[in-house]
Amino acid sequence: MAKKTKRRKTIAIIMASCIILLAAGMGYYFYQDKQKTTKQDYYMLDTDLVDEQTAIEKQLKADSKDATLEKPYVKLNPYGTSPLTALLLFNTAEKMKITVEVEGENADTTIESEVGSEYTTEHEVAVLGLYADKANTVKISAVTQDGKKTEKTITIQTDKLPAEMPTIDVKTSDTKKMEQTGNQLTFITPSTKYAYGVDSNGDVRWYSTKYNSHVFKELKNGHLLYLTKYDNADDTYSLLLETDYLGKIYHAYSMTTEAESEQSGSSSKSAIHHDAIELPSGNLLLTINDDTKYMEDTMIEIDRQTGEVVKTIDLKDILPEEFYKDYKARSDGKVDWFHQNAIWYDESDDSIIISSRSQDTVMKIDYDSTKIKWILSDKEGWPDSYKKYLLNPIGDNFKYPAGQHAVEILPDQDDNSDTVDILLYDNNEVITRGDEDESGKYSEAVQYRINEKTKKVEMVFSFGKDLGEDYWTEIVGGARYMETTGNYLVNFGHRKDGKESSIIEVNQAGEVVFEMNLTSFPESAWAYRAERFSLYPASYDYKMTEDE
């Protein structure tokens, strides 16, 4: 009996050891799998989409081989996604430089641009800013190196706008005081559906047929960083493009993880939930979800050329454990304890400024080490070990942001290397900490001046408080600084329970110089952010892909 018992114990030990080894192996497998998901497989390059562009261009070249300035080849919407653009292709006997002009309803809305920086005989001319449902007058001017000028006028007919476009009402448009440099339009970045750009009259002069959500950024080379779907009928925004206003795709990144965010008030989901930026290296920094129950608290840096994830930042590693472990879960079990909705890179000290809606907090962290530099937040609920990072307010009527969006760093404002000015949109919706008595009364754009040496902060500009509760927006919104005029472009994106978006440009004296209201848009297609970009950025030079 003793021998049988001993044998059973031996067998049990062997089996237990096998189970432990198997579990360890499985654990290693799952660890490896998780590591693979976290560090490699969030994004992959979709070269097929880029190859499709090359095939389109090959056909365009074939179709235009005999085109001349007198009879140019005209291709409306050349890449199939930008209906208010066209491509002109033609050759000239002499080397010439081209200027193209789309005639506007008035001088302020005429869009003109010199094409390229060199004199050449082969011309690829991007025509941007056409009107919808109109026979557009387009003027082509060609100048030789010795100053001889030739002109050609053509007509380009376009189709109607989609029925889902909003009703646009421009209440104020003082073009002498607005930021109007360089063929600029006011671009609407939606939470879902169409992204579009309007001129100072409120006429749509650009849109993409590929739906957009939250990420619509201008890159240093004049291209766009654009979050979309493979098909508009898909439920998830899972395709990140480096594209341009013509619709040409230069890079495409496809999300392969199942970690997605639900878009507020919409059936759509998103793989990059709120923001993405270009780093000085050219790589892209994206806000994503990790593969745990905690959401919207992770960033990844991806290699621009390969799509490989080269850095991961998990905010759970930086902020107090109780912030996320004690935060109430949503009905689906997900914990949206941080809700990061903005990133901005600071080249002066290799750091990033990020915005957390759920913590009513804006903070600056060193990009390399991820160590905290400062925290702009109401001091309620912060552990003692974090209090050294909290900024101390100065000045009368100071207010901490609450549920804020769209933080950005401004150009130097006071010629003081110790200070940094940031602009943000304060929704004034207290989520975790802040002034409950003021919450919900108004929303405003706020410029804060932070002395990073003394850890003091003051408000130096604000706009929106006097508009009161009618312009309070519980969610979304933005504020952008206009560098030429010093104006501010403020987006009250979710007025009247999301039924209306109002974009207001105001100068430093508080005078409204542009005001536009958007209504009758599809559910959740409000203005998440408003941007003022040029259709022809200075760094942009359209070229067809060369045959290899």
Protein Blocks (a to p, Z undefined) as FASTA:
>chain_A
ZZmmmmmmmmmmmmmmmmmmmmmmmmmmmmmmmmmmmmmmmpccdfklmmmmmmmmmmmm
mmmmmgcfklccddehklopamkbccdddddfbdcddddddddfblklpccddehjbdcf
bdcdddehiaehiacddddddddfkopacddddddddddddfkbccdddfbdcfklmcce
hhiacddddfbhjdddddfkopafbdcfbdcehiacddfkopacddddfblkbmbdcbdc
dddfkopafbdcddfbfbdcddehiabdcfblkbccddfkopacdddddfbfbehiaccd
ddfklopafbdcdfklmmcfklmmmpccdfkopacfkopabdcddfklopaddddfklop
acdddfklopafbdcddfehpafklmmmpccdedehiacdehiahiacdddfklpakbcc
dddddekpafkbccfklgopaccdddddddfklopacdfbdchjlnommlgcfbgcdddd
dfknopacdddfbgghhiaccdddddfkopafbdcddehiaehiacfbacdddfbdfkbc
cdddddZZ
